[in-house]
Amino acid sequence: MALQTPTLPSHHGPFPKNSPSLSLLLPQKPTARYAHNAHSTDPAHTTAIREALQRSHDLVQCFNDRNFALGKTYASPRFKARHNNLAVELNREQHFAAYEMMLTMNPSWKMEIIGEHAEVDLIRGQAYVWFFVKIFGDVEGVTRDSLGLLHWEREKDGRRSLPFGWSDYSYGPEDGPRREAQRLARNKTEQVSLPQHRSPRAALQTHKVERAS
């Protein structure tokens, strides 16, 4: 039986309006208006979650394929990115320029998604997608685990709703997801909890990983 990408129900905490750091962002508790991919059966929520996840997967693929035109199409003009190793936010042009330079220097670089979690707020027209990814090619023969948060916002053209636009990105290395993915691969059915951590960002990793049967 095929192993499916695990969804990651996480601890809950309200989103700050203007978060300066990924460490402050924790998923909200799901409600009738605010849906998680692991909890919602409402068609409108399900459709929005599917769209946000698909566009997020498309972005990962566009970086793996070096297809920056697609990524720039998805990114809002107001896009900003925060990386744990940079002291400043990057705008859309700076973000893609940095990746183009990095990928030129590391031709074997690629990302592999090993876990995901999505949330949507239909009233505000927003979606959040967490990706736990495995990174290859930063250093030849070395892999690392990272956590990225993609924020999507839906704009309107008159009364017509446009597709989600990529408005915000936060990113930082995390350890742990690879070990959990390896454990899932070894066991047919297993639920695991990562160790307790003190920092809010690390608390996001204190979750249950469910292997689809």
DASULCOR-V741981 format. One record per helix or strand of 3 or more residues. SS is the DSSP state (hx for helix, st for strand). FROM is the first residue (numbers start at 1). TO is the last residue. Records with the same first field share a line. If there is no record, write none. Layout:
SS: FROM-TO, FROM-TO
This chain:
hx: 22-24, 43-64, 68-74, 92-105, 177-186, 200-203
st: 34-36, 75-83, 110-121, 126-139, 142-157, 160-173, 191-193, 208-210
